[in-house]
Amino acid sequence: MLTVHRLLDFADCFTDRNSSSIDFSANYWYQGNCPQSGELLRLPRTRMSEELARGLMQYLAADDSFDREGKMYGILLVEMASGEQGILKAFSGLLNGCSVVEGWVPPIPGRDRVQGEEARALTQLEAMKQELIALNQLPQRQEYQALLSEFELQLQVLNEQHRNCKQQREQKRQLLSQNLATEALSIALEQLNQASRLEKIERRQLKRQRDETLQPLKLLIEAADERMRALKKQRKELSRELQAQMHAAYTLVNFLGKSRSILQLMPANSIPTGTGDCCAPKLLHYAAANNFKPLAMAEFWWGPSSGDKIQGEFYGACGDRCQPLMGFLLSGLGQNKSKLPIIYQDDWLIAVNKPCGLLSVPGRYLDTQDSVESRLRNYFYDDLNLKNIHRLDLETSGILLLARDKETHSKLSGQFAKKQVRKVYEAVLSGTVKIDAGTIELPLWGDPENRPCQQVSWECGKPSVTGFEVMAREGNHTRVEFLPLTGRTHQLRVHAADVGGLGIPILGDRLYGCRAAANRLHLHARELSFAHPQSGEWLHLQAATPF
């Protein structure tokens, strides 16, 4: 099966231009952060790739079968092992009901492993669909509506008659009151009241007849509606189970040669239907699996417009299905293959030297997912319970400790909580500290109106204690060793900057008042000492100060 086309052959078949005259500048970048190094990886959509994609559009336009269903198509310009350039082309989902089509990139492998389960699930889903259609089109629904409309019409006619009769009775009451004596008037008025009561009885009888006639139908319809709700719930659960099986089976390969399932790359409860069936993942996976070097990619919509998608327009990676996979798929394309420096590792623990500017744990949003924890989870992807035991600020470098199982995490967290862990930080302050050593005790409080800043508050603050010792005075700066006895957010930064502490902010700490130019926050977690939770051995970890 021909899947990769030689560039010149592709250009001859699909375009009227000579490829050597096409502009290679980028109009868009497919991009994502490498899960291991955090490096931003980018693949362009160049004018040349757009021109080649337009050639594919000409091919699609010549065949009416491609116009029946709107979908995304894409091409990937690659360099083969021979150095020759070639073109891969792909479609999203199915093409005319088929997932495998000659000349097109095949689907991501793994689906075949769940074909049996998929077939059974699809059979069940189709049966549920047909039952839902039958329940929704139940003949008794129409019968109920017809009878209800008939009774409503009868009530409307009866109410109109009774309104006319009531008006006539009111007129008679006025005439009788003027012309009859007391006893005769009472008898006549009672007759009118009796007529009114008979009309009410007539309305009640009609309503009772309506309810008795409609009640069996209503009960049957309510039972059908209850069954429909149960079927829809079952259908949703079955679809979710099938998608989870497929996402666990779909296996992606990147340009580092690493393989991951979609379930390992995305949170299980937030994987949209169809993830892994889009053009971009199919193209990049196929290129990586066949050792092709990607040069440029372009995706476009073809067929009837749908939502904001217009035929012949180019689009980037979709935000929910493709973008979360981009960092992994593009891994191996970047020049910088650096990994986190691991300073200690065994079956229970991992300690890294966290660089300045890297989060300890992932943030809430897509652009804050790069962190020590996320990088290590991708590197040690079998360590499902890998978790930070403590944290360092984004701008603080140094030793960060992670547990590889829940028991280790619990034991070490207990040591931190009981102040059994010895921590040593090194900092450079943007001024001269006159005293040589001491202890700072300033309670800290996080002001909800000024996050993430902390402030000293004797009313609301939590106890915070820091020991310090001057290591050296270097011109207008002071190198200090901090020994925090508590672990509050920004504790060392506030204790350094506040007038109740040292009164001099850490160099590079713009959050707490350092205005001196500096390339980073000069705070480093240099040493960490604790009892190993498994052996009880006292571990003393060190990471050289980088400033």
N, C-alpha and C positions, 0 to 999 in steps of 0.2 A: 504494500500500500504506500503510495507516494504521499508523504506528509510535508517534507521540506522541499520547497521549490528553489532552484537556482535563481539568483536575483535577476539575471539577464533574461532567463526564460519567463519568469513571472512578469517582468516589465514588458516584454514583447507581447505576452498574452493579454495583459490586463490594462496596459497604459499605452498612450500614443507618444510618450516622451522618452528621451534618452536619459537614463538614470544619472549619467555623469553631469547633467545640467541642472539637477534638482538641488535646492537649498537644504543644507543639513542643520540649520539653526533650530533651536527648540522653541515650541509654542506652549508646551505643558510638561510637567515633570511628574512621573509616577514615583512616589517616594515613601519611605518608612524607615524607622529606626531599627538597626540590627538588635535583636533581643539580647545578644551576649555582650556586645561592645558599646551599644547605645549610639553607634555611628549612624548619621543620617545617610541613607543610601538612595540614589536617584537614578531613574531611567527616563530618558527624554521621549517626548512625542515630537519628532522633528518634522520639518516641512517635507522631507523626503518620505518619511513613513506615512504622512498624510496623503502624499501623492500616490504612493503605492496602494493605500487604502481606497482612494478614489478609483483606482484601476479595478479593485475588487468590487466596488459599487457598480461599475460598468458591467462586470460579469454577472452580478446579481440582477441587474436591471434587464438583462437579455433573457432571463428565465422567469416566467410568470409565477413559478412555484415558490419563489423566494418572497413574493409580495403578499402572500396569504396571511402571514403572522409576523407582527413586529417583534424584533429582538435585537440584541447587541451582537455585532460582529467585530473581529479584530485581526490585525496582522502584527507579527513580531519580526523585525529585521535581526538576523543573527549572523555570527561568524562561525563557520564550522572548523573542525580540527585541521582541515586542509588549508585554512586561511581564506577560502572562498566564502562569499556572502550568500545567504539564502533567506527565504521568507517562509514563515509559518502562518497559517490562517486558522481561525477558530470561530465558533458560534457559541452563544450562551444557551444552556438548556438542551433542547432537542431540535433537530432540523427535520421538518416534515415527519415528526414522530420517531425519529431515529437518533440515538446517541452516538453511534459510530457511522461515519460517512467517509468514503474513500476520498483522500486528498486533504482532509481536514484533521486537525489535532484531535486525538481521541480523548474521551473523558478521563478525569483523574482516576487512577486505579483504586480499587477497594470496593466499588459498588457491586462488583461481581460476587464478593464474599457475602453479601447480604441479599442476593437475588431471591433466594428462597423465602426469607422473611419478608422481603419487599413484595413479592408476588402474593403471599398470603395476606399481608396487610392491605395491599391494593384491592384484593378480592373482597376483604371485609369492608373496606371503605366504600367500594362500589355498592355492596349490598346495603350498607347504611344509607348511602345516597338515594338508592331506589326506594327504600322504606320511608325515608323522609319525604320524598316526592309523593309517595302514595298517601302518607298521613296528611300531608299538606293539601292534597287534592281529594280528600275524603268526601264522598257524595253527601254525607250527612251535614257537612258544613254549608253547602248550597241549600239543602233542604231546610236547615235551621234558619238561614238568612231569609229564605223565601217566606217561611211561616211567620217569622218575626216581623217582616215587612207587612204581611197580610194583617196580622193582629194590630200592628201600629196604625194601619190605615183604618181598621174597624174602630179602634179607640178614638182616632181622630174624628171620624164621622159621628160616633156616639157623643163625644165631647161637644161637638158643634151643635148637635141636636139638643143636648142638655143645656147648653148656654142659651139657646133660643127659648127653650121651655122656662128657664129660670127668669129670663127677661119678661116673658109673658106673665109668669106668676107674680113678679114684682108689680107689674101694672095692675093685675087683678087685686092685689093686696091694697093698693092705693084706692081703687074704686070701691072695694068692699068696705074699707074703713070709713069712706064718706057716706055710704048708702045703707049700711046695715046696723041694726042695734047690737048690743053687747053679746047676747047669747047666740044669735044667728051669726054674728061676726066670728065668734070663737069656733063655731062648727066649720064655717067656710075656710078660715085660716088653717085649721087642722087638716082639712082635705088637701090644701096646697102643700102643707108640710109633709104629708104622707106621700104626695107625688114626688117631692124632693128626695125623700128617703128611698123610695122605690128606684129612682134614677141612680142613687149611690150604690144600691144593691146590684143593679144591672151592670154598673162599671166594675164592681168587685167580682162579679161572676165572670165577666169577660176576661179580666186579668187572671183569675184563677184558672179558667179554661186555657189561657195562653201559657201559664206556667206549667200546668199539667201536661200540655202537649209538647212544650219545648224541653222540659226537664230531662227526659231520657236522651234526647239529642245532645243537650248541653253536657251531661255527664260523659257521654261517649267522646265528645270533642275535647273536654278537659283531660280525659284519659289519653287521648291522642297527643295533646299538647305536652303532657307530662312525659310521654314516651319520646317525643321529639327532643325535649330538653335533655333527657338521659342519653339519647343517641348522639346529640351534638357534643355532649361532654365526653362520651366514649370515643367519638371521632377525633376530638381534639387530643385526648390522651394517647390514642393509637398513633396519630400523626406525629406527636411529640416523640413517642418511643421509636418510631421508624426513623425520624430525622436524627435522633441521638445515635441509633445504630449506624446510620449512614455516615454521620460525622465522625464517629469513632473508627469507621472502616476506611474513609477517604484518607489516603496517605500522600502528603505533599513532600517534595524534595526541593532543597535549595542549592545554591551554587557552592556551598561548603560541603555538599554531599550528605547533609543531615536530613533525616526523615522525621516528620511529625504528623499526627492525625489532626484534623480540624478541631476535634474535641480537646486536644492538648494545647492548641493555639488560641482558642477563644473560650470564654466562660460558658459553661454548659447551658445555662438558662437564658443566654442572650444570643444564641446563634440563629440568624434568620433562615427561613426556608430557602433552599436553593444555593446556600453557601457552598462554594467549590465547583459550581456549574457555570460560573461566569467566564468570559473570555480571558481576562488577564491572568487569573490563577492557572487556567488550563495551559495557556501559552508559556508562562514562566516555568511551570512544573515540567512541561515537556522538554523545554530547552535545557533545564538543569539536568534532567534524567538522561539526556542524550549528549551532554557535554558541549552544548552550543553556547557561545557567548552572546548574550542579548546586546543589541546596539540601540534600538529604538522600537517603540510600540505605538499603535494607534487603534482606538476603538470608536465605533460609530453605530448609529441606530439605522436599521433598514426595515421597511414595511410600514404598515399603518401606524400613525402617530399614537402615542400612549402617554397621558399625563404631560410631562414637560419634554418628552422625547420626540424629536422631529426627524423624519427620514433624511439621511445624508449629513446630519450634524455629528461632530465629534464630541465625545464625552470622556471625562476622567474616570478614575477608579471610583466605584460606588462606595459611599461612606459606611454602609452597614455590613456588606458582604465581602468586598474586596480589600478595602483600605486596612482593616485589622490584620490582614494576612501579608501585606506588602513588605513589612520589615523582615519577616522570616523568609519570604520568597526571594527577596533581593540579596539576602545575606550571602557573602562571598564575592559580591561585585566591588565592594569598597577596597581601597588600598590599605586602610588601617585595620588590621586584624587583632588589635590589642584586646586582652581580656582583663577582668578584674584581678589585681594581684592578691592571690590567696596566701596568707602567712601561716595558717594552721588549718589542718583538715584531718578528720578521722571519721569513723562510722557514725558519730553522734553530733559533731560540731563542724562548722566552717567559720573561720575568721578571715576577713578581708581587710585590706587597706583601702578604705573608701576615698576616692578622689574628691576634691572640692568641686561643687557644682552638680553632684549626682544625688538624687533623692535616696533615702534609706528604703522606703516602701513606695509602691505605686500610688499616684494621686487619683482623683475621681475621674479626670477627663482624659481623652485620647492623647493629648499632647503632654501629659504628665505621667505616662505609664513607664517610662524608662527609669529604672531604679536598681539598687543593689539586689533587692529581692527578686525582681522580675528577670534580671540578667542571669542570676544563679539558677532560678527556676527553669530557664530555657537551657542552660548548660547542663544542669543536673536534673533533667526533666522527669526522671523516675522518682525523685524525692518530692512526693506529693505533699508532705507535711513540712517542707522547708519554710522557716519563718524567722523573722527578726526577733531577737530577744530584747534588744534595746534599740534606740535610734540616735542618729547624729543629725544636726541641722544640715540643710542643703549645702551651705557654704563651709561647713566644718569638715575637715579631712580626718582620716585616722582609722583606728581599729573598730570594726563593727562585727558583732558576733551573731551567728544564726544557728538555730537548732535544726536537726534533720528528722526529729520525731517529736511527738507531743509530750512524752515523758521527760525528755531532755529539756524541752522548752519550759515545762512546768517547774522543774528543779532549778534551772538557772534563773528563771524569773523570780523564784523564791529567794535566791541568793541576792539578787539586785534589790528586791523589796526589803530584805533584812539588813541591807548595807554591809553585806559580807564580801562584796566585790571591790577591789581597790582600783581606782581609775586615776590616771595621771594625764593631764593635758599640758601642752606647751603653747604659749601665746606670746605675741609681740604687741605691746601696748604703745599707743601713739603719744607718748609723753614719758616723763621721768617719775618713777615711783620712789618716794623718799625712804619709806620703811622697808626693811629687808624681808620680813615674814610676818604672818599673822593669820587670823581667821575672820571671815566675813559672815555675818548672820543677818540677812535681810529677807523677810518674807515676800514671796512673789505671787502676783495675781495677774491672770490674763484678762485684760479689759475686753469684753465682748464687742465694744464699739470701736476697738482699734486693733483687731487681729492682724498679724500674729504677735504683736508687741506685748511684752510683759512689763509690769511695773511694780515698784515696791509699795506694798500696802499692809500696814500694821493691823488694819481692821479685817480685810478679806484674804490676805495672802497666806500661802502655805509655807511652813518653815523651810528655809533654804540655807545650807551651810557650806562654805567653801574655805578650805585651807589654801594658803599661797606662800610662795617663796621666790624672791628675786634671784634669777640665774645670772643676769648680766645687765649692765646699763650700756647701751650702744648708741652714742650720740644723744639724740632727742628721744630715743625709744628705749623701752625696758622689756627685756625678755623674762617672762614669768612662768613658773611652774604652778599649775592649779591642781588641787586635790579635792574634787567635789565629794562631799559626804552625803548629799542628796542629789537627786537627778531631775530637777525642774527644767521646763522648757526655757531655753536662753539663759539659764542660771549664770554661767560664767560671763556671758556678755553683759548682763545687767549688773552683776556684782563688780565687774571691772569699771563700767561706765558711771554708775550711780555715785553721787557725792557721798552717800553713806557707806560706800565700799571704797574702791581705790580712786574713784573720780576721774579715771582716764579710760576711754574706750579702747577696745582692741583695734589694732591697725586694720583698716579695710572694712570696719563695721559701720556702714552708713545708716543702718537701722537705729543704732544707739549713739550716733553723734560724731563718728570719726569722719572728718572732712578731708583728711590727707589722702592724696592719690595713692592707690594701692591696687594691685592686680587681683587680690583675693582677700578674704577674711583670714587673718593670721592666727588661726586657732586649729590645733591638731591634737587628736586623741592618741597620745604617744604610747601609753602602756595600759594593759588590762591584766589583772591578776585575780584568779578565782579557783575554787576547787572543782576539778573535773567531776561532772555529775555521775559518771559511771565508775571510775576508778578511785575517786577521792583525791587523786594526785593534785598538788598545787601547781597550776599553770601560770606562767608569767609570759605574756605576749608583748612584743615591742614592734613599733613601726617608726622608722626614722622620720624626724621632722623635715618637711620639704622646703622650709623657708629659714 
